[in-house]
């Protein structure tokens, strides 16, 4: 699979799983030491996509990425416990498919040397970042 399409595939899987969350009974699922709800899973997917997209865009444009200050999966907010409705799924679909499109647009046509450049020994290549981000399905699978 082309690198620019791996995020599309991940988002497609996340949204497919989210369809099964309609009518969620309000009880969190405990997985990997954390409480999971539909909204939390989608929040984590979105935050992860946004965080690394910003990192990629900054690196491609010679800017320093912002440090990560997300609370991550260890925090479940009051809003995470809200009902999960058809409208929520539609909103998530719009949000996540647009984020996937932004990845595709940002990665399209990049020289493999740019994708595989390692700025320093402790920093992932852009290819490694994208492959890591495709793992956002973890957050949706936590609800399954």
C-alpha positions in Angstrom: 0.0 0.0 0.0 1.3 3.5 -0.9 2.4 5.4 2.2 0.0 8.3 1.4 -3.0 5.8 1.7 -2.2 4.1 5.0 -4.0 6.8 7.0 -7.1 6.4 4.7 -7.1 2.7 5.5 -6.8 3.3 9.2 -9.6 5.9 9.2 -11.8 3.6 7.2 -11.3 0.8 9.8 -11.9 3.2 12.7 -15.2 4.5 11.2 -16.3 0.9 10.4 -15.8 0.0 14.1 -17.6 3.2 15.2 -20.7 2.2 13.3 -21.1 -0.6 15.9 -21.1 1.9 18.7 -24.5 3.4 17.9 -26.8 2.6 20.8 -23.8 2.3 23.2 -25.2 1.4 26.6 -23.2 4.1 28.5 -20.9 1.7 30.3 -17.1 2.1 29.5 -15.1 -0.8 28.2 -12.0 -1.5 30.3 -9.1 -2.3 27.9 -5.3 -2.1 28.5 -5.8 -0.5 31.9 -8.0 2.3 30.7 -11.7 3.1 30.5 -12.9 3.5 26.9 -16.1 5.1 25.5 -17.0 5.9 21.8 -16.2 9.6 22.3 -12.9 8.9 24.0 -11.8 6.5 21.3 -12.6 9.0 18.6 -11.1 11.9 20.5 -7.8 9.9 20.8 -7.9 9.0 17.1 -8.4 12.7 16.2 -5.8 14.0 18.6 -3.2 11.6 17.4 -3.9 12.4 13.8 -3.7 16.2 14.5 -0.6 15.9 16.5 1.4 14.0 14.0 0.1 15.9 11.0 1.3 19.1 12.6 4.7 17.4 13.2 4.9 16.4 9.6 3.9 19.8 8.2 6.3 21.6 10.5 9.2 19.3 9.6 8.5 19.7 5.9 8.5 23.5 6.3 11.6 23.8 8.5 9.7 24.6 11.7 10.1 23.0 15.1 7.1 20.9 16.0 5.3 21.7 19.2 5.9 19.4 22.1 3.1 16.9 22.9 1.0 18.0 25.9 -2.0 15.7 25.3 -3.3 13.9 28.4 -3.6 10.8 26.2 -5.5 7.7 26.9 -5.2 7.8 30.6 -7.8 10.5 30.9 -11.5 10.0 30.4 -13.4 13.3 30.4 -17.1 13.9 31.4 -17.8 14.6 27.7 -16.5 11.1 26.8 -19.5 9.6 28.6 -22.1 11.3 26.3 -24.4 9.2 24.2 -23.0 8.2 20.8 -25.5 9.0 18.1 -25.8 8.9 14.3 -24.9 12.6 14.3 -21.8 12.0 16.3 -20.8 9.3 13.8 -21.5 11.7 10.9 -19.4 14.4 12.5 -16.5 12.0 13.2 -16.7 10.8 9.6 -16.4 14.3 8.3 -13.6 15.2 10.7 -11.5 12.0 10.2 -11.9 11.7 6.4 -10.7 15.3 6.1 -7.7 14.6 8.3 -6.9 11.5 6.2 -7.2 13.7 3.1 -4.7 16.2 4.6 -2.2 13.4 5.2 -2.7 12.3 1.6 -2.2 15.8 0.3 0.9 16.4 2.5 2.6 13.2 1.5 1.8 13.1 -2.1 4.8 13.3 -4.3 7.4 13.5 -1.5 10.7 12.1 -2.5 11.6 8.9 -0.7 14.8 10.5 0.5 12.6 13.1 2.3 10.4 10.4 3.8 13.4 8.4 5.0 15.6 11.2 6.2 16.4 11.0 9.9 17.1 14.5 11.4 18.9 13.0 14.3 19.3 9.5 15.8 16.4 10.0 18.2 13.8 11.3 15.7 11.6 9.1 13.5 11.7 9.5 9.8 8.5 10.9 8.3 7.8 7.4 6.9 8.0 6.0 10.5 5.7 8.7 11.8 3.1 7.9 9.2 3.3 4.2 9.9 3.0 4.9 13.6 0.0 7.1 13.1 -1.7 4.3 11.1 -1.8 2.5 14.5 -4.7 4.8 15.6 -6.9 1.9 15.0 -5.8 0.7 18.5 -8.1 3.4 20.0 -11.1 2.1 18.1 -10.3 -1.5 18.7 -10.3 -0.8 22.4 -14.1 -0.4 22.2 -14.6 -3.6 20.3 
